[in-house]
Amino acid sequence: MAASRPPRWQILTAFAAIYFVWGSTYLAIRIGVRDVPPFLLAALRFFIAGVALYAWMRAQGTPAPRSYEWFSASLLAIVIFVLDYGLLFWAERRVPSGMAAVVLATIPVFMTLAEILFLRSQKLTFRLGFALLAGTAGVGVLVSRAGFGQGATDPSGAAALLVAAISWSAASILIRKLRLPESKVMSAAAQMVCGGILLALTSLLLGEFRDFSVRAVPMGAWLALAYLIVAGSIVAFTAYVWLIHHESPTKVGTYAYVNPVVAVLIGYFLGGEALGVRTVAGTVLVLVSVLAITTAPRKKVERSEPRKQTGLAES
C-alpha cells in the first residue's frame, strides 16, 4: 500500500524543529562555552547524543556498523566534528552566536565552489557567479574590522568559522567516497560517537581538562548542554531525517537560510548581542547568496568522452 501523506501539523512541527531548534542552538553553544571548555562541551554533546541514537537504533533491530563502516565514520568525524563543530564551539567564545550562524550559512557557497573548481561537475553561470560574490561580500562585511558603527570582529574567531564552513563542505565530498551504514540514522549515530571520542581527545591534548572543575560549572551551562543534546542533536535531527522522507530536498534545505535569521534574532532578544548595520547587511548578503545557490537549476558539465580515472572513482 502506498504510504499516506502525514498530517499537516506533523509536517509543520518537524519544520519548526529544524528551523527554530537548530537556529537556537547557536545561542545555547555560546552560553555553554562561557563555563565549559569548547572542545569538551562539543565532546559531551555529540558522544551522549550519539550513544542515545545508537542504542535506539539497535533496539529497533538496525544492524551494528561493520568495522570498515566505523573506520569511515571516524574519518568523517575528524572533518565534521573536530574541525567543523569543534572550531564552531571554540569560535563562539570570541564572536556572537548570530554571526557564527551567518558565517556557517556560507557552506553552500563553498560546496558550489568545490563543484566548479575541483570536481568540475558544475558550470559557472551568471546566477552562481552573482551568488558567490554576494556570499563573499557578506562574509567580508561580517568580519570587517572597522565601520558600520560596530566594534572589530575577533579575527581568530572569524577565521575559525571560515575553516569550519570549508570543513563541512569538504565532508560533503568525502562522504560520497566512503562506505557507511545503510541506515542514515545509524550512520549519524556512529559519526557522533566517533566525533565525541575524537573531540574529547582533542580537548585533552589542548589541556582543557587542566583547570576544569565540574563543580564550578553553573546550572545554566548544564541546561545549555542538555538542550544541545536533546533538542539539537536528537529531536531536530530526527525531525530532519523524517522530513527528507516526506518532503522535497529543496523544501527541507530551506533551513540553511532560516537558521541564521533565527540565530541572529534569538541572539539579539535573548542573548543581548548587538544587531547593528554590519550584522544586518552581512546577513542579508549571505542569505541572498544561499537562496540563489539552493534554488538554482543544476547545470552539470557535459563530457563528450570518458576519461581515464587516476584517483578515486567518481560517484
C-alpha positions in Angstrom: 0.0 0.0 0.0 1.2 3.5 -0.8 2.2 5.4 2.3 -0.3 8.2 3.1 0.9 11.7 3.5 1.4 12.7 7.1 -1.0 15.2 8.7 -0.1 18.8 8.1 0.5 19.5 11.8 3.3 16.9 11.8 5.0 18.4 8.8 4.8 21.9 10.3 6.1 20.6 13.7 9.1 19.0 12.0 9.9 22.1 10.0 9.6 24.2 13.2 12.1 21.8 14.8 14.8 22.2 12.1 14.0 25.9 11.7 13.9 27.2 15.3 15.6 24.5 17.3 18.7 24.3 15.1 18.7 28.1 14.9 18.6 28.4 18.7 21.5 26.0 19.3 24.0 28.7 18.4 23.0 30.8 21.5 23.0 27.6 23.6 26.5 26.9 22.4 27.6 30.4 23.4 26.0 30.0 26.9 27.7 26.7 27.4 31.2 27.7 26.3 31.3 30.5 28.8 31.9 28.0 31.6 32.9 24.7 29.9 35.9 24.4 27.6 34.6 24.4 24.0 36.0 21.1 22.7 35.0 19.3 25.9 31.4 20.7 25.6 31.2 19.6 22.0 32.5 16.1 23.0 29.8 15.7 25.7 27.1 16.9 23.3 27.8 14.5 20.5 29.0 11.5 22.4 25.9 11.4 24.6 23.6 12.1 21.7 25.4 9.5 19.5 25.2 6.8 22.2 21.5 7.5 22.7 20.7 7.3 18.9 22.9 4.2 18.6 21.0 2.4 21.4 17.7 3.4 20.0 18.5 2.1 16.5 19.9 -1.1 17.9 16.7 -1.6 19.9 14.8 -1.1 16.6 16.8 -4.0 15.1 19.2 -2.0 13.0 22.4 -3.9 12.4 25.6 -2.5 14.1 28.1 -0.9 11.8 30.8 -3.1 10.4 34.5 -2.4 11.2 35.1 -0.6 7.9 32.0 1.5 8.4 33.3 2.5 11.8 36.6 3.5 10.1 34.7 5.6 7.6 32.7 7.2 10.4 35.9 8.1 12.2 37.3 9.8 9.1 34.2 11.8 8.7 34.2 12.6 12.4 37.6 14.3 12.1 36.3 16.6 9.4 32.8 17.2 10.6 33.0 17.2 14.4 36.6 18.1 15.3 37.2 20.7 12.5 33.7 21.9 11.9 31.8 21.7 15.2 34.9 21.9 17.4 36.0 25.1 15.7 32.4 26.5 15.9 32.3 25.9 19.7 35.8 27.4 20.0 34.8 30.5 17.9 31.7 31.2 19.9 33.8 32.3 22.8 35.0 35.1 20.6 32.2 36.1 18.3 28.4 36.5 18.7 26.2 33.4 18.1 24.3 35.2 15.4 27.4 36.0 13.4 28.6 32.4 13.8 25.3 31.1 12.3 25.5 33.5 9.4 29.2 32.6 8.5 28.3 28.9 8.6 25.4 29.6 6.3 28.0 30.0 3.6 28.5 26.3 3.5 26.5 26.0 0.2 28.8 28.7 -1.3 32.0 26.6 -0.5 30.3 23.5 -1.8 29.4 25.2 -5.1 33.0 26.5 -5.4 34.3 22.9 -4.9 32.0 21.6 -7.6 33.1 24.2 -10.0 36.8 24.3 -9.3 37.7 20.8 -8.1 35.0 18.3 -9.0 34.3 20.0 -12.4 30.7 18.9 -12.1 29.0 22.3 -12.1 29.1 25.1 -14.6 29.7 28.7 -13.5 26.6 30.6 -14.6 25.8 34.3 -14.1 23.5 33.4 -11.3 26.0 31.3 -9.5 28.7 33.9 -10.0 26.4 36.6 -8.5 25.6 34.3 -5.6 29.3 33.6 -4.9 30.1 37.3 -5.0 27.2 38.1 -2.6 28.3 35.4 -0.2 31.9 36.6 -0.2 30.8 40.2 0.3 28.5 39.2 3.2 31.4 37.4 5.0 33.6 40.4 4.3 31.1 42.7 5.9 30.7 40.5 8.9 34.4 40.1 9.6 35.3 43.7 8.8 37.4 45.4 11.4 36.0 48.9 11.2 33.0 50.9 10.2 29.2 50.1 10.3 29.1 51.5 13.9 30.2 48.2 15.5 33.5 47.1 17.1 36.0 45.0 15.3 35.4 41.2 14.9 37.8 38.9 16.6 40.0 37.7 13.7 40.8 34.3 15.1 37.1 33.6 15.7 36.2 34.6 12.2 39.0 32.5 10.7 37.9 29.5 12.7 34.3 29.8 11.4 35.5 30.0 7.8 37.6 26.9 8.3 34.6 25.2 9.9 32.4 26.0 6.9 35.1 24.8 4.5 35.5 21.6 6.5 31.7 20.8 6.3 31.9 21.4 2.5 34.8 19.0 2.3 32.9 16.4 4.3 30.1 16.6 1.8 32.5 15.5 -0.9 34.3 12.9 1.3 31.0 11.2 2.3 30.4 10.2 -1.3 33.6 8.1 -1.3 33.2 6.3 2.0 31.2 3.2 2.9 28.8 4.0 5.7 25.9 2.2 7.3 22.8 2.0 5.1 20.6 3.5 7.8 21.1 7.2 7.8 20.3 7.5 11.5 22.7 4.7 12.4 25.3 6.4 10.2 24.8 9.7 12.0 24.9 7.9 15.4 28.2 6.2 14.6 29.7 9.5 13.4 28.6 11.3 16.5 30.0 8.6 18.8 33.3 8.7 16.9 33.2 12.5 16.9 32.6 12.7 20.6 35.6 10.5 21.3 37.9 12.4 19.0 36.7 15.8 20.4 37.4 14.5 23.9 40.9 13.5 22.8 41.4 16.9 21.2 40.2 18.6 24.4 42.8 16.5 26.4 45.6 17.4 24.1 44.7 21.1 24.3 44.9 21.0 28.0 41.2 21.8 28.6 41.0 19.4 31.5 43.8 21.0 33.4 41.9 23.8 35.1 38.4 22.5 34.5 36.2 21.7 37.6 32.8 20.1 37.2 31.7 21.7 40.5 32.4 25.1 39.2 30.0 24.8 36.2 26.8 26.7 36.8 23.4 25.2 36.2 22.9 27.4 33.1 25.7 25.7 31.3 24.4 22.2 32.1 20.9 23.3 30.9 22.5 24.6 27.6 24.3 21.2 27.2 21.1 19.3 27.8 19.3 21.4 25.3 22.0 20.8 22.7 21.9 17.0 23.3 18.1 16.5 23.4 16.7 19.3 21.3 19.5 20.0 18.9 21.1 16.6 18.3 18.2 14.1 18.9 14.8 15.9 18.3 15.8 18.2 15.5 18.0 15.6 13.8 15.2 13.0 13.9 12.8 15.6 12.5 15.2 16.3 9.7 15.6 12.6 8.8 11.8 12.2 8.9 11.2 15.2 6.8 13.5 14.1 4.0 11.3 11.1 3.5 8.1 13.1 3.2 9.2 16.5 1.6 11.4 17.5 -1.3 15.0 18.2 -0.5 14.6 21.7 -1.8 12.0 22.4 0.9 13.9 20.7 3.7 17.0 22.6 2.6 15.4 25.9 3.4 16.7 25.5 7.0 20.0 26.7 5.6 18.7 30.3 5.2 16.2 30.3 8.1 18.6 29.2 10.8 20.8 32.3 10.5 17.9 34.6 10.8 16.6 32.7 13.9 20.0 32.7 15.4 20.6 36.5 14.9 17.1 37.3 16.3 17.5 35.0 19.3 21.0 36.3 20.0 19.6 39.8 20.0 16.5 39.4 22.1 17.6 36.7 24.5 21.4 36.8 24.4 21.9 40.6 24.4 24.0 40.5 21.3 24.4 43.6 19.1 22.3 43.9 16.0 24.0 46.7 14.1 24.1 47.7 10.5 27.1 45.4 9.8 25.3 42.3 11.1 22.1 43.1 9.2 24.0 43.9 5.9 26.2 40.8 6.2 23.2 38.6 7.0 21.2 39.8 4.0 24.1 39.3 1.6 24.8 35.8 2.8 21.1 34.8 2.7 20.7 36.2 -0.8 23.8 34.1 -1.8 22.4 30.9 -0.2 18.9 31.4 -1.6 20.3 31.9 -5.1 22.5 28.8 -4.9 20.0 26.4 -3.3 17.2 27.4 -5.8 19.3 27.5 -8.9 18.8 24.7 -11.5 21.9 22.5 -11.7 23.8 22.7 -14.9 26.4 19.9 -14.9 29.4 19.8 -17.2 28.9 17.6 -20.1 31.8 15.3 -21.1 32.0 14.1 -24.7 34.1 11.1 -24.0 35.2 9.1 -20.9 38.4 10.0 -19.2 40.8 7.7 -17.5 40.4 7.6 -13.8 43.6 8.3 -11.9 42.1 8.6 -8.4 39.0 7.7 -6.5 36.1 6.5 -8.6 33.5 9.2 -9.3 30.1 8.7 -7.9 
